[in-house]
Amino acid sequence: MTRDHRIRLAYTGLHPARLRDLIEQYGSPALLVDAITHGEVRLSEGAKRRVAVPSSDRLAGLDGAGVRILLRGDLGYPVHLGELPDAPDVLFCRGSLPPELGVALVGTRAATRYGILLARAMGRAVAAAGWPVVSGLARGVDGAAHEGMLEAGGRGVAVLGSGADVWYPAEHRGLGERVLAAGGAIVSEYPPGTPPAGWRFPPRNRIISGLSGVVVIIEARVDGGALITARRALEQGRDVFVVPGDVDRSTSEGCNLLIRDGAHPVLGPDDLVEAAERVLGPATRRAATPAREVTPLLRILGPAGRHPDDLADDLGWDVAKVLVELARLEAAGRVVMEGGLAAVR
């Protein structure tokens, strides 16, 4: 009955670290469930009621929601995550988890235009190289990385700090559904229906790094979640790459401090792919770019650097559209971005 007990405990609503401590204290999931049933563990009445529900009932409900359970050690549970000492005992998954290690692209929710553009270009480059893009589906860097991955026809994994059926932020529901439609996965250690809460996000960062062979910090404040991911990655023996930024920019402060302390700097999508190949092995796929592709933006862009705002004025486009097109062309090797200016490569 250990499987039944493990699934029951996944519904307690406890912090993952506290649940691990309780299992260790009582010796096994079965003994902990028995202790909870007999009132030997101080839990809320709601938690006690949830633990009392048989796993068969839970599994029946999950089937209807399109969510499946992966228990640590089972076929389908990522081996590279399961071998970590604090890996989740239970994962709730929608879609298809890639079997190979991915590249995590993470950063601040309050990303600058520079960070968004670079995250999108790196998402495209990683996907074009054939590696899964792992991130948190959050605003800012995370969402931009997954957008770039989708543009390149790649696969992605989004690790949520809520239930796998609860989109957060709500406006990224469409993005998450496109990740699934592209053959990727949405995963969480929290059961379906679990709402987002501040304390649930830091633990999920160990899953993001645990599913990845390389973790890339694109923009990060000193107190942001991306630095938590970097710390967990280093504890797990993962390689951490960091994009440097302006020394007076708050969203680059965390990145620059990581580089000062020994993290490997990466200077763009191509540099990232070359560095990642030393860890993950040769890239398996490269996106082909039509040699004669000429877009309206390329027609007015020359070797001298130009600001996206100026390009938007000349084309009569929204700046956001210019940034998306620049990210696509940079990932394809047609454009280079330096100091916020774009030029033909």
C-alpha positions in Angstrom: 0.0 0.0 0.0 3.0 2.3 -0.1 1.9 3.8 -3.4 -1.5 4.6 -2.0 0.1 6.3 1.0 2.5 8.3 -1.1 -0.3 9.7 -3.3 -2.4 10.5 -0.2 0.4 12.5 1.3 0.8 14.5 -1.9 -2.6 16.1 -1.1 -1.7 17.3 2.4 -1.0 20.9 1.3 2.1 21.0 3.4 5.4 22.7 2.4 7.5 20.1 0.5 10.3 20.4 3.0 8.0 19.8 6.0 6.4 16.8 4.3 9.9 15.2 3.7 10.8 15.9 7.3 7.7 14.2 8.6 8.2 11.1 6.4 11.7 10.8 7.7 10.6 11.3 11.3 8.0 8.6 11.1 10.0 6.2 8.9 7.8 5.7 5.9 4.7 7.2 4.1 2.5 4.4 5.4 3.5 5.1 9.0 3.0 8.8 8.6 -0.5 8.3 7.1 -1.3 6.0 10.1 0.0 8.7 12.5 -2.1 11.4 10.8 -5.2 9.1 10.9 -4.8 8.6 14.6 -4.3 12.3 15.4 -0.6 12.0 16.3 0.4 14.7 13.8 -0.8 18.3 14.2 -2.5 19.1 10.9 -5.5 21.2 9.9 -8.8 19.4 9.6 -8.7 20.0 5.9 -5.4 18.3 5.5 -6.6 15.3 7.6 -9.7 15.0 5.4 -7.5 15.1 2.2 -5.2 12.4 3.5 -8.2 10.2 4.2 -9.2 10.0 0.5 -8.1 6.7 -1.1 -5.7 7.1 -4.0 -8.1 5.2 -6.3 -10.5 8.1 -5.9 -7.7 10.6 -6.6 -6.6 8.8 -9.7 -10.1 8.6 -11.1 -10.4 12.4 -10.7 -7.1 13.0 -12.4 -8.0 11.0 -15.4 -10.9 13.3 -16.0 -8.7 16.4 -15.7 -6.0 15.1 -18.1 -3.4 15.0 -15.4 -1.3 11.9 -14.5 0.7 11.1 -11.5 4.4 10.2 -11.7 5.9 8.6 -8.6 9.6 8.9 -8.0 11.2 5.7 -9.2 8.4 4.8 -11.6 8.9 4.5 -15.4 8.3 8.0 -16.8 9.6 9.9 -13.8 12.7 11.8 -15.0 15.7 9.9 -13.9 17.9 13.0 -13.6 15.4 14.6 -11.3 14.7 11.5 -9.3 18.3 10.9 -8.3 18.4 14.2 -6.4 18.0 13.9 -2.6 15.1 16.4 -2.3 13.3 15.5 -5.5 9.5 15.5 -5.3 8.1 12.1 -4.4 5.1 12.8 -6.6 4.8 14.9 -9.7 1.5 15.9 -11.4 2.0 16.1 -15.1 0.1 17.2 -18.2 1.5 16.5 -21.6 4.8 14.7 -22.4 7.9 15.2 -20.3 11.0 14.9 -22.5 13.4 12.1 -21.3 16.5 14.2 -21.8 18.0 17.0 -19.8 16.8 20.5 -20.9 18.1 24.0 -20.7 16.5 26.2 -18.1 16.0 29.8 -19.1 14.9 31.9 -16.1 14.9 35.4 -14.9 13.0 38.3 -13.4 9.3 38.9 -13.9 10.1 42.6 -14.2 12.3 42.1 -17.2 13.4 45.0 -19.4 12.9 45.1 -23.1 16.5 43.9 -23.5 15.8 40.9 -21.3 12.6 40.0 -23.1 14.3 40.2 -26.5 17.3 38.1 -25.3 15.1 35.5 -23.6 13.1 35.0 -26.7 16.2 34.7 -28.9 17.7 32.2 -26.5 14.5 30.2 -26.4 14.6 30.0 -30.1 18.3 29.0 -30.2 17.9 26.3 -27.5 14.9 24.9 -29.3 16.7 25.0 -32.7 19.6 23.1 -31.1 17.1 20.3 -30.2 17.1 20.8 -26.4 13.9 21.2 -24.3 13.4 24.7 -22.8 12.6 24.5 -19.1 11.1 27.5 -17.3 8.4 28.6 -14.9 5.8 30.2 -17.3 6.0 33.4 -15.3 5.8 36.9 -16.6 8.9 38.4 -18.0 11.9 36.2 -18.9 10.2 32.8 -18.4 7.3 33.6 -20.7 9.5 35.1 -23.4 11.8 32.1 -23.4 8.8 29.8 -24.0 7.5 32.1 -26.8 10.9 31.8 -28.5 10.9 28.1 -28.1 7.5 27.8 -29.8 8.6 30.1 -32.6 11.4 27.6 -33.4 9.1 24.6 -33.2 10.7 23.2 -30.1 9.6 21.4 -26.9 9.2 22.9 -23.5 8.5 22.1 -19.9 6.7 24.6 -17.6 7.1 24.0 -13.9 4.3 25.7 -11.9 4.0 26.9 -8.4 0.3 26.0 -8.4 -1.7 22.9 -9.5 -0.9 21.7 -13.0 -4.4 22.8 -14.0 -4.2 26.3 -12.5 -2.7 28.9 -14.8 -0.5 31.5 -13.2 -0.4 34.2 -14.3 -3.9 33.8 -15.8 -2.9 35.6 -19.0 -0.3 32.8 -19.7 -3.0 30.2 -20.1 -2.8 30.4 -23.9 1.0 30.2 -23.8 0.8 27.1 -21.5 -1.7 25.5 -23.8 0.6 26.1 -26.8 3.4 24.5 -24.9 1.2 21.4 -24.4 0.1 21.4 -28.1 3.7 21.5 -29.2 4.4 18.2 -27.4 5.7 19.7 -24.1 4.6 19.4 -20.5 3.2 21.2 -17.6 4.3 19.8 -14.2 3.9 20.6 -10.5 4.4 18.8 -7.2 1.1 20.3 -6.0 -2.2 18.6 -6.8 -4.7 19.9 -9.3 -6.7 22.8 -7.9 -3.9 24.1 -5.8 -3.9 28.0 -6.0 -0.7 29.9 -6.4 0.9 31.2 -3.1 4.1 33.0 -2.5 5.7 30.1 -0.4 5.0 27.6 -3.2 7.3 29.1 -5.8 10.7 28.8 -4.2 10.4 25.0 -3.9 9.5 24.6 -7.5 12.8 26.1 -8.6 14.7 22.9 -7.6 12.5 21.1 -10.1 13.3 23.6 -12.9 17.0 23.1 -12.3 16.6 19.4 -11.6 15.1 18.9 -15.1 18.0 20.8 -16.7 21.6 20.1 -17.4 22.2 23.9 -17.8 20.6 26.8 -16.1 20.8 30.2 -17.7 20.0 33.4 -15.7 19.1 36.1 -18.2 18.0 39.0 -15.9 17.8 38.7 -12.1 17.5 41.0 -9.1 19.5 40.1 -6.0 16.4 39.1 -4.2 14.6 37.3 -7.1 13.6 33.7 -7.6 16.1 33.3 -10.4 18.9 33.4 -7.9 17.2 30.7 -5.9 17.2 28.6 -9.0 20.9 29.3 -9.5 21.7 28.3 -6.0 19.7 25.1 -6.3 21.4 24.3 -9.6 24.8 24.6 -8.1 23.8 22.4 -5.2 22.6 19.8 -7.7 25.8 20.0 -9.7 24.2 21.7 -12.7 26.1 24.2 -14.8 25.0 27.8 -14.3 25.4 30.3 -17.2 24.6 34.0 -16.7 24.0 36.9 -19.0 25.9 40.0 -17.9 24.2 43.4 -17.8 24.6 47.1 -17.0 26.2 47.5 -13.6 23.6 50.1 -12.6 20.6 48.1 -13.8 18.7 46.5 -10.9 17.6 43.6 -13.0 21.2 42.8 -13.9 22.6 43.1 -10.4 22.0 39.5 -9.4 23.5 38.3 -12.7 26.6 40.4 -12.3 27.1 39.2 -8.8 26.9 35.6 -9.9 29.5 36.2 -12.6 31.7 37.9 -10.0 31.4 34.8 -7.8 32.4 32.4 -10.6 29.4 31.7 -12.8 30.1 31.3 -16.5 29.0 34.4 -18.6 27.2 33.9 -21.9 27.1 36.7 -24.4 24.2 35.7 -26.7 22.3 32.8 -28.3 25.2 31.5 -30.3 27.5 31.7 -27.3 24.9 29.9 -25.2 24.6 27.0 -27.7 28.3 26.6 -27.9 28.7 26.5 -24.1 25.7 24.2 -23.6 27.2 21.7 -26.2 30.1 21.2 -23.8 27.7 20.0 -21.2 24.9 18.4 -23.1 26.8 17.2 -26.1 26.4 18.3 -29.8 23.2 20.0 -30.8 20.9 17.6 -32.6 19.0 20.0 -34.8 19.5 23.4 -36.4 16.7 25.6 -37.7 17.1 26.3 -41.4 16.7 30.0 -42.4 15.8 30.7 -46.0 19.0 32.3 -47.5 17.0 34.8 -49.5 14.5 35.8 -46.9 14.0 39.5 -47.1 11.6 41.1 -44.6 10.5 44.8 -44.4 12.7 45.2 -41.4 15.8 43.8 -43.1 15.2 46.2 -46.0 15.7 49.2 -43.8 18.3 47.8 -41.4 22.0 48.2 -42.3 25.3 47.5 -40.7 25.0 50.6 -38.5 23.2 50.0 -35.3 19.6 51.3 -35.0 17.3 51.5 -32.0 14.0 49.5 -32.2 12.0 52.6 -31.5 13.4 54.2 -34.7 12.7 51.1 -36.7 9.1 51.1 -35.4 8.7 54.7 -36.6 10.1 54.0 -40.0 7.9 50.9 -40.5 4.8 52.2 -38.9 4.8 49.1 -36.6 4.2 48.7 -32.9 7.5 48.5 -31.0 6.5 45.1 -29.7 6.2 43.7 -33.2 9.7 45.1 -34.0 11.2 43.4 -31.0 9.6 40.0 -31.9 10.9 40.3 -35.4 14.4 41.2 -34.2 14.4 38.3 -31.8 13.5 35.9 -34.7 16.1 37.3 -37.0 18.8 37.3 -34.3 18.1 33.7 -33.5 18.3 32.9 -37.3 21.7 34.6 -37.5 20.5 37.5 -39.6 20.7 40.3 -37.1 23.0 41.1 -34.2 21.9 43.1 -31.1 24.5 45.1 -29.2 23.9 47.8 -26.6 20.2 47.8 -27.4 20.8 48.5 -31.1 20.1 46.2 -34.0 22.3 45.8 -37.1 22.5 43.3 -40.0 25.0 40.6 -39.2 
